[in-house]
């Protein structure tokens, strides 16, 4: 029901974030600003450019929810309205200060309910990636920055200089996860190793270089990560459920279809 107020469950082993206070629909009107519209929006590669530090978060004067982040690389050519993926969540730059090396993004209540950003607090590190320009290299895979849901870290194991991580998610998301398939975890383009259907889990490995460049290894068992599954799987499911394949068969073989 649209009148029902959704409830955000916070893992009890973590200190509640100030953002968790603002996860229910608000009657406050958001502030309107005129932003420059980039040529390319909401397309990323899953190759994290840097880790930024959360400086401030919570309700803003204009009634929305702001997240202020300290960064070096992604702020070099930033403009108002630019899209930056924060832990894999595509967010819009609403303010920035190149001298202080800080930028601000706005958060909607639905974003807080859908992602793990509600667990953030001042001092937390986050993965950052700018939207890819038309001339950019596709180093990872097509990532929209539209988080499908979260997964909980249930296991971590070191092997040599690499790190195995096992996560548990909802069965509605796990159906899109396939061994050796693409997945974006906290905005990082990674390869699924194994899928454990009965446990509703899958695992992946971080090599030494990646461990030093992303925030995932810094998280403990019980914490959440953002997931964006490969969009190709969702398109295929949509086509199959819509009867598209049957309609193609019927148009190609009408004499068989009519018998």
Secondary structure, DSSP 8 states (H G I E B T S, - for coil): -TTS-------TTS---GGGGG-S---S----------SS-S-B-S---EEEEEEEEEE-TTSSEEEEEE-SSTTTT--TT-EEEETTEEEEEEEEETTTTEEEEEE-HHHHHHSSGGG--TT-EEEEEE---TTS---S--B-S---EEEEEEEEEEETTEEEEEEE--HHHHTT--TT-EEEETTEEEEEEEEETTTTEEEEEE-HHHHHHSSGGGS-TT-EEEEEE-HHHHHHHHHHHTTHHHHHHHHH-HHHHT-
